Amino acid sequence: MFDSILQRPREAKASRAAPLLALQGTGRPVWTPRDYAALAREGYARNPVVNRSVRMIAEAAASVTYTLHEGERELDRHPLLSLLAAPNPAASGAAFLEEVYGHLLVAGNAYVEAVSIDGTPRELHALRPDRVRVVPGRDGWPEAFDYTVAGRTVRFAAVEPGGRPPVLHLKVFHPLDDHYGFAPIEAAQVSLDLHNAAGAWNKALLDNAARPSGALVYGGGDGANLSDEQFERLKKELEEGYQGPRNAGRPLLLEGGLDWKPMGLTPRDMDFIAAKNQAAREIALAFGVPPMLLAIPGDNTYSNFQEANRAFWRQTVLPLAARVGEALARFLTPAGEAGRHMPLVLRPDLDRVEALAAERSALWERVGRAASHPTAERRLALGYGPAPSADDPQTLPADGGGEAEARA
């Protein structure tokens, strides 16, 4: 009995469901089930609502200032903060993060490559999602990432020999995919097509102004028809004299025997403008942008612009920034320090978010009136850690911004 116990293999942590994922195709790239180029082209490149929504969220989230925490202690200086401020020679910290957020919003996936020297990350680069393919391993989870450009492929192992992953994969939750994220634009695909079709309708209507959809009926009697010469002359006159924006509103002159029969529905009959605005609101809803901020008319649910802007930051920008900051901190934590120290966490600095200035001022005023409460509780209510020094337990930041040392 003792021999059988000694011969048992050592236990290791592993998912019991992972082998089922491996049946999908071990060692082969799993291709994304949609066309990223089409989403980027039809959405971001051709639709003003999608373009503005993505830019608003990406630019706002990239402007967020992070504070680095090790447990409850805030770190004023750290190589991770320096790396995020200057991730690579070609991009600033804000430009790099804006690109990452843009990929995440358009594709549902974002990939960050860390270039390390002696196990320490020195540069960060954003990889285009359409060029990256996940390669599942024997356990079903990613064992590598293939980056392909112009027929040439570079493979990044999911974890390097030193224990550090070279690529961080950020993704939006997808209920039907094990390896890729869900692009918000996909949820509004029907509304996107409708909005783009409305723009195409407007353009076509402008190009064909004063030549409404209908038919010219020849009533010559006894089944008579126009001769070929008369038909071609009439067609040429319509194209040259009544088509195009220059001829908009020009009256149609009909010769004897010709009668105009309108066909199809007019934009007014179709409630055209309302349908287009509804599609725009649904696109904005998919991205989490209040329609009021995009100047979309309709049933605005916010009493003023400031309230809509606060909701935009609270419900869309800050959760996204917090999630990405946490993932970057875990990704960039030195491999040898991960188990020896408290985990590093990047948190958005709410005191430096201008959209929340009034809200933070009201909070500081309430905390200032609660002088009878212990300082530790007031610091916690403001979102700060313990007092910076045991010799000065009553320290509170002097202002809404404060220095890192005062909030440490």
C-alpha positions in Angstrom: 0.0 0.0 0.0 2.8 2.4 0.9 4.5 1.6 -2.4 1.4 2.6 -4.3 1.2 5.9 -2.4 4.8 6.7 -3.2 4.4 6.0 -6.9 1.5 8.4 -7.3 2.3 11.4 -9.5 2.6 14.8 -7.9 -0.5 16.8 -7.9 -0.6 20.0 -10.0 -3.1 22.8 -10.3 -5.1 22.4 -13.6 -8.6 23.1 -14.9 -10.7 20.0 -15.3 -12.5 21.7 -18.2 -9.3 22.7 -20.1 -8.9 19.3 -21.9 -12.2 19.9 -23.6 -10.9 23.2 -25.0 -7.9 21.4 -26.3 -10.2 19.3 -28.6 -10.7 22.5 -30.7 -7.3 22.2 -32.3 -4.1 21.9 -30.3 -1.2 23.9 -31.6 -3.1 25.6 -34.4 -4.1 29.2 -34.5 -7.8 29.9 -33.6 -9.0 32.5 -36.1 -11.3 35.2 -34.9 -14.9 34.5 -36.2 -15.4 38.0 -37.6 -13.6 40.4 -40.0 -11.8 43.1 -37.9 -11.0 45.0 -41.1 -14.7 45.3 -41.9 -15.6 46.4 -38.4 -12.8 49.1 -38.5 -13.7 50.2 -42.0 -17.5 50.3 -41.8 -17.5 51.4 -38.2 -14.6 53.5 -37.2 -13.6 54.8 -40.6 -17.1 55.5 -42.1 -19.5 56.0 -39.3 -19.3 59.3 -37.4 -21.0 58.0 -34.3 -18.7 55.0 -33.9 -15.6 57.2 -34.7 -16.5 59.8 -32.1 -17.6 57.2 -29.4 -14.3 55.3 -29.8 -12.2 58.5 -29.7 -14.0 59.9 -26.7 -13.6 56.8 -24.6 -10.0 56.1 -25.7 -8.8 59.7 -25.3 -10.6 60.1 -21.9 -9.2 56.8 -20.6 -5.7 57.5 -21.8 -5.8 60.9 -20.0 -6.4 59.1 -16.6 -3.4 59.5 -14.2 -2.6 56.3 -12.4 -1.3 55.9 -8.8 0.8 52.8 -8.1 0.1 50.9 -4.9 1.8 48.0 -3.2 -0.8 46.7 -0.9 -2.1 49.8 0.9 1.1 51.8 0.4 1.3 54.2 -2.5 4.6 54.3 -4.4 5.8 57.7 -5.5 8.6 56.3 -7.7 8.9 53.0 -9.5 10.3 51.7 -12.8 6.7 50.7 -13.8 5.5 54.3 -13.6 8.5 55.4 -15.7 7.8 52.8 -18.3 4.2 53.8 -18.6 5.2 57.4 -19.0 7.5 56.6 -21.9 6.6 53.1 -23.2 8.7 53.3 -26.4 10.7 55.8 -28.4 7.8 56.3 -30.9 4.9 57.0 -28.5 4.2 58.8 -25.3 2.3 57.2 -22.5 -1.0 58.7 -23.5 -0.6 57.9 -27.1 0.3 54.3 -26.3 -2.7 53.8 -24.0 -5.0 55.5 -26.5 -4.0 52.9 -29.1 -4.6 50.1 -26.7 -8.0 51.4 -25.8 -8.9 51.9 -29.4 -8.0 48.3 -30.3 -10.0 47.1 -27.4 -13.1 49.1 -28.4 -13.0 48.3 -32.1 -11.8 44.7 -32.0 -12.7 43.6 -28.5 -9.1 42.5 -28.2 -5.8 44.4 -27.4 -2.3 43.0 -27.3 0.7 44.6 -25.6 4.2 43.3 -26.2 6.8 43.9 -23.5 10.4 44.1 -24.7 12.6 42.9 -21.8 16.3 43.0 -21.0 17.5 40.6 -18.3 13.9 39.9 -17.3 13.0 43.6 -16.9 10.5 45.3 -19.3 12.1 48.2 -21.1 9.6 49.0 -23.8 5.9 48.4 -24.5 4.3 48.1 -27.9 0.7 47.8 -29.0 0.1 45.0 -31.6 -2.7 45.2 -34.1 -5.4 42.7 -33.2 -6.0 41.5 -36.7 -2.4 40.4 -37.0 -2.4 38.3 -33.8 -3.7 34.7 -33.5 -4.1 32.7 -30.4 -2.4 29.3 -30.4 -4.0 26.9 -27.9 -1.8 24.4 -26.0 -2.5 20.8 -24.9 -4.5 22.1 -21.9 -6.7 24.2 -24.2 -5.4 27.5 -22.9 -3.1 29.8 -25.0 0.4 28.5 -25.3 1.6 31.1 -27.8 0.6 34.1 -30.0 1.4 34.3 -33.7 1.9 37.8 -35.1 1.7 37.8 -38.9 2.6 40.6 -41.3 3.0 40.2 -45.1 3.2 36.4 -44.9 5.9 36.4 -42.2 5.1 35.1 -38.7 6.7 35.7 -35.3 5.6 33.4 -32.5 5.5 34.6 -28.9 5.4 32.0 -26.2 2.6 32.6 -23.7 5.3 32.4 -20.9 9.0 32.8 -21.4 11.5 30.5 -19.7 12.1 33.1 -17.0 8.4 33.0 -16.1 7.4 36.3 -17.7 4.7 36.5 -20.4 5.9 38.6 -23.4 2.4 39.5 -24.5 -0.6 40.8 -22.6 -3.9 39.9 -24.1 -6.7 42.3 -23.0 -10.2 41.3 -24.1 -13.8 42.3 -23.6 -16.0 39.5 -22.2 -17.3 37.2 -24.9 -20.0 34.6 -23.9 -19.4 32.4 -26.9 -15.6 32.5 -27.4 -12.9 31.0 -25.3 -10.0 32.9 -26.7 -11.2 36.2 -28.2 -13.1 39.2 -26.9 -16.4 40.7 -28.1 -16.2 44.1 -29.8 -18.9 46.5 -28.6 -19.5 47.6 -32.2 -20.8 44.0 -32.9 -23.7 44.5 -30.6 -24.8 47.5 -32.6 -24.1 45.9 -36.0 -27.7 46.3 -37.3 -27.9 49.9 -36.1 -24.5 50.5 -37.7 -25.7 49.2 -41.1 -28.9 51.2 -40.8 -27.0 54.4 -40.0 -24.5 53.9 -42.8 -27.4 53.1 -45.2 -29.1 56.3 -44.1 -26.0 58.3 -45.1 -25.8 56.5 -48.4 -29.5 57.3 -49.0 -28.8 61.0 -48.3 -25.9 61.0 -50.8 -27.9 59.2 -53.5 -30.8 61.6 -52.9 -28.5 64.6 -53.3 -26.9 63.1 -56.5 -30.3 62.4 -57.9 -32.0 65.6 -56.7 -35.2 66.7 -58.6 -35.4 63.3 -60.2 -37.5 61.5 -57.7 -38.2 57.8 -57.8 -41.0 57.2 -60.2 -41.9 56.4 -63.8 -42.8 58.4 -66.9 -45.8 56.8 -68.5 -46.5 57.4 -72.2 -50.2 57.6 -72.8 -50.2 57.8 -76.6 -53.1 55.4 -76.8 -53.7 52.2 -78.8 -50.7 50.6 -77.2 -48.3 53.1 -78.9 -44.8 53.4 -77.5 -42.0 55.9 -77.8 -39.6 55.3 -80.7 -36.0 54.4 -79.9 -34.9 57.9 -80.9 -37.6 59.5 -78.6 -36.7 57.2 -75.7 -33.0 58.0 -75.9 -33.6 61.8 -76.2 -35.9 61.7 -73.1 -33.4 59.7 -71.1 -30.6 62.1 -72.0 -32.6 65.1 -71.1 -33.5 63.7 -67.7 -29.8 62.9 -66.9 -28.4 66.2 -68.1 -31.2 68.6 -67.1 -32.7 67.1 -63.9 -30.0 65.0 -62.2 -27.4 66.2 -59.7 -27.4 68.8 -56.9 -27.1 71.7 -59.3 -30.5 70.9 -60.8 -32.2 70.4 -57.4 -35.8 71.7 -57.5 -35.9 72.2 -61.2 -39.4 71.6 -62.6 -40.0 68.6 -64.8 -41.4 69.6 -68.3 -43.4 66.8 -69.9 -44.4 66.6 -73.5 -47.8 65.5 -74.8 -48.7 62.0 -73.8 -46.2 61.7 -70.9 -47.4 61.4 -67.3 -45.4 61.2 -64.1 -46.2 58.4 -61.7 -44.3 58.6 -58.3 -43.1 55.3 -56.9 -41.8 54.2 -53.6 -41.9 55.9 -50.2 -40.5 59.3 -49.5 -38.1 59.9 -46.6 -40.9 61.6 -44.7 -43.1 58.5 -45.2 -40.3 56.3 -43.8 -39.8 58.6 -40.8 -36.3 58.8 -42.1 -34.7 61.2 -39.6 -36.2 59.5 -36.5 -34.9 56.1 -37.7 -31.4 57.5 -38.2 -31.3 59.1 -34.8 -32.5 56.0 -33.1 -29.8 54.0 -34.8 -27.2 56.6 -33.6 -28.6 56.2 -30.0 -28.2 52.5 -30.1 -24.6 52.7 -31.3 -23.8 55.1 -28.5 -25.6 52.8 -26.0 -23.4 49.9 -27.1 -20.3 51.9 -26.3 -21.6 53.4 -23.1 -21.6 57.1 -24.3 -24.6 59.2 -23.4 -26.3 60.4 -26.6 -26.3 64.0 -25.2 -22.5 64.1 -25.4 -22.7 63.2 -29.1 -25.3 65.8 -29.9 -27.8 63.1 -30.8 -31.4 64.5 -30.5 -34.0 62.5 -28.7 -35.0 61.3 -25.3 -32.1 62.4 -23.3 -32.2 61.0 -19.8 -29.8 63.5 -18.2 -30.9 66.9 -17.0 -27.7 68.7 -18.1 -24.4 68.1 -19.9 -22.4 67.9 -16.7 -24.5 65.1 -15.3 -24.2 63.1 -18.6 -20.4 63.7 -18.5 -20.1 62.4 -15.0 -22.1 59.3 -15.9 -19.8 58.8 -18.9 -16.7 58.9 -16.7 -18.2 56.8 -13.8 -19.9 54.1 -15.9 -17.6 53.8 -19.0 -14.2 55.5 -18.7 -13.1 54.8 -15.2 -14.1 51.1 -15.1 -12.2 50.5 -18.3 -9.1 52.4 -17.1 -9.2 50.6 -13.8 -9.4 47.2 -15.5 -6.5 47.9 -17.9 -4.4 49.4 -15.1 -4.8 46.3 -13.0 -3.9 44.1 -15.9 -0.8 46.2 -16.8 0.4 46.1 -13.2 0.2 42.3 -13.0 1.8 42.0 -16.4 4.7 44.2 -15.6 5.4 43.0 -12.1 8.9 41.5 -12.1 8.7 37.7 -12.3 10.9 37.2 -9.2 8.9 39.6 -7.1 5.4 38.3 -7.8 5.5 35.9 -4.9 7.7 37.8 -2.5 5.9 41.2 -2.2 2.4 42.6 -2.1 0.9 42.8 -5.6 1.3 46.0 -7.5 -1.9 47.7 -8.5 -2.4 50.7 -10.8 -5.5 52.8 -9.7 -7.0 55.8 -11.4 -6.3 59.0 -9.5 -9.9 60.4 -9.0 -8.6 63.7 -7.7 -7.2 64.5 -11.1 -10.3 63.7 -13.1 -11.7 67.1 -14.0 -15.2 65.7 -14.7 -15.4 64.6 -11.1 -14.1 67.8 -9.5 -17.5 68.9 -8.1 -18.2 65.4 -6.8 -14.8 65.2 -5.1 -15.1 68.7 -3.7 -18.4 67.7 -2.1 -16.8 64.6 -0.6 -13.9 66.6 0.8 -16.4 69.0 2.4 -18.3 66.2 4.0 -15.2 64.6 5.3 -13.9 67.9 6.6 -17.1 68.3 8.7 -16.6 64.9 10.2 -13.7 66.0 12.4 -14.9 63.8 15.3 -14.3 60.6 13.3 -10.9 59.0 13.4 -8.5 60.1 10.8 -8.0 56.6 9.5 -11.7 56.4 8.7 -11.7 59.8 6.9 -8.6 58.8 4.9 -10.5 55.6 3.9 -13.6 57.6 2.9 -11.4 59.7 0.6 -9.8 56.7 -1.0 -6.4 56.9 0.6 -4.4 54.4 2.5 -3.1 54.4 6.1 -1.3 57.4 7.6 2.1 57.9 6.1 3.9 57.7 9.5 3.2 56.3 12.9 4.6 59.6 14.4 2.0 61.6 12.5 -1.2 59.5 12.5 -3.5 62.6 12.1 -2.1 63.5 8.6 -4.7 64.2 6.0 -3.9 65.6 2.5 -4.1 69.4 2.5 -6.0 69.6 -0.8 -8.0 67.5 -3.2 -4.9 66.6 -5.2 -2.2 66.1 -2.6 1.2 64.7 -3.0 2.0 61.0 -3.3 3.9 61.2 0.0 1.0 62.6 1.9 -1.3 59.9 0.6 1.1 57.0 0.9 
